[in-house]
Amino acid sequence: MARQLFTSLVAYMNSDAFAPRDELDGEFLQQLPQRDRNVKWSQAVDRVVACREGYDWKETTGGTWKDADGAGWHGNPLQVLLRVPAQVAGDLYVHLHDWNGLVRQGHLLVDGRRYNVGSHDGAGRWYVLPVGTEETQDKTLQLVAKPTRGPNLMITQIMWVPKEWSTGRGSTKSQILSDSPSGRKAG
């Protein structure tokens, strides 16, 4: 159906009936939502649910892929640098999703510590990576996603949960993750 629409539009544009009254400049076109393509990463295109003062992130390699089925950071390798308060232990939750079924697998590394990543098609999969105070001494965490199968790994969500948030009355961690895309609690 999409191919038929595309063919019809191209035929119309090549006909004498196509006589646009207005012209669009390149700047306007760059502001249109982009999907079905790789776009350069910028923090402005990320959807942030919550971010407390003292926390920040940036993707240092890779890009952002957007299509009709979803959006995610990708790369081979993909590196994300997280800024966190010094000497704070916690859990780094990373959601990987292989929505186009390319049988992606690989490794996640947090400051060099390696975690194996299995199949994560369907609704994707949450990985919980424990982080100690020694890894946050310099106020940063480096997350690297390296594929061993498939073209890359695609990260669709990241969540940092300091230990202090998930202790005491009720588990904040379970409450946050009960609405995860996979429909399962990750912790």
N, C-alpha and C positions, 0 to 999 in steps of 0.2 A: 504494500500500500504506500509506504513512504517513497519507494523507488518510483512508483507511478506518479505521485505528486511531484517529485523532483523533475521527472521527465517532462511533465506537463508544464511546469513553471519555466524550465529552460526553453521549451518550444515556444511558449508565450513571449518570453524575453527576446527571442530571435525573430519574432514576427513583426509586421508593420503595425499591429495593434498596440504594441508596447511603446508608450509615449509618456514616461514619468514627468510630472510637473515639477517635482522638487528633487534636489540633489543632496545626498547625505555626505557629510565630511568624515574623514577617518577617525577623528576624535569621538564623534557620536557613536560610530560603530564599535570602537574599543570599549565603550561603556555598557554595551548590551551584554546580558548574561551569556557566559560562554559555557558550552558543554560539548560532549562528544569529542573532547580534545584535551591535550595536555596544555596546561597554562602555568606560567611562572608563579611560584609560590609567593604570597605576601600575606602578612598577618591580617590584613583587611578582608581577605576572602574567607578566612576561617570563621566558623560559627562557634562562638564561645558561650557556654551555658553559665559558667561561673568562674571567676578568677579573683582571688584575694590579693591584696597588696603584698608585694614581696615575691610574687610568682610571675613568671614570664616564659616564653618559648620562642624558638625560631627554627625553621627547617634550614639546614645548612647545605644539603644536597638533595637532588630530586626535584619533583614538581607536584602539581595537583592535577589529578584526572577527574573530569566531570562528565557524566553521561546520564542517560535517562534512568539508570538503575542506582546511581549513587555518586559519591565524591569521596576522594581520599588522597592522602599523600602517597607518593610512590617513588621508588628509586632503586638503583642497583649499584652500590648500596644506598639506602635512605638514612640520613642522619638528622636527628632532632636534638637540639640543645635546650634543656629546661633549666630555668633559674628558680632556685628554691632557697628558703632560709638556711643558714649554716647549721650543720650538725643536727638535722631533723631526720629521724628515721620514719619510714612509711612504706607504702605499697604503691608501685607504679602500675596502673591498669592500662593495658594496651589492647585495643580492639582491632583485629585484622579481619579483612573481608575479601574473599575471592569471588565476587558476585558474577563474574563472567566465566567461571569454571575453568581457569587455566592451570589448575592443580598446583597452585603455589605452595611451597614449603620453604623452610629456611631456619634462620637463627635470629633471635633478638639478643643484643648485647647492651647491658647497662654498665657503663664505665668499665667495659672489658669483660664483665661476667656474662657467660653465654647461657642462653635458654633455647631449647629446640622448639621449633614451630612446626606443627603437623598441619594436616588438612584443615582449612577454615572456609569452605564454601557454604552454600545455603545462607543462613542468617549471619555468618561470621562467627568469630570466637574471641572471647576475652582471655587474655593472659595476665596473670598477677605476678609481678616481679618484686620481691621484697628488697628493700633498700635500707642499709644501715647508716648510722650517723657518720661513719668514716667516709662514705661515698658522697656525702653532701658537705664536707668540710669547706670546699672551695665555692659553695653556693651554686654549684651546677651539677646536672646529671646529663650525660651524653647517652642517648638512645640510638642504636644503630640496628637497622633491619637489613639482613643479607639473605638473598634468596639462594637456595640450593636446587630448587626445581621451579620452573616457570620463569617469566621475564623479570619479575620484581616481587616485592611484598607491598601490600597496600594497607596503610594504617588509616582507619576511619575515625577513631576516637582515642584520646589519651586522657587519663585522669590520675592525678597525684593525690593520695590520701595519707596525710601524716598520721602516725600512730595515735597521737593525742586526739584526733577527730574520731577515731573508731573505738575509743575506750570510754568507760563510764556508763551512764544510763542509756541503754539502747545502742544498737550498732549503726552508726552513721553510714558505714561502708555498705551494709546490707540494704539500708534504705535507699542510698544513691543508686545501687546497681540493680534493684529489683525491677526497674523499668528498662533494663538493657535491651538492645535490639534483638538479642537471641532469646529473650523471654526467660532466661535463667539468671539466678543470682551468681555472681562471680566470686563471692567470698563467703 
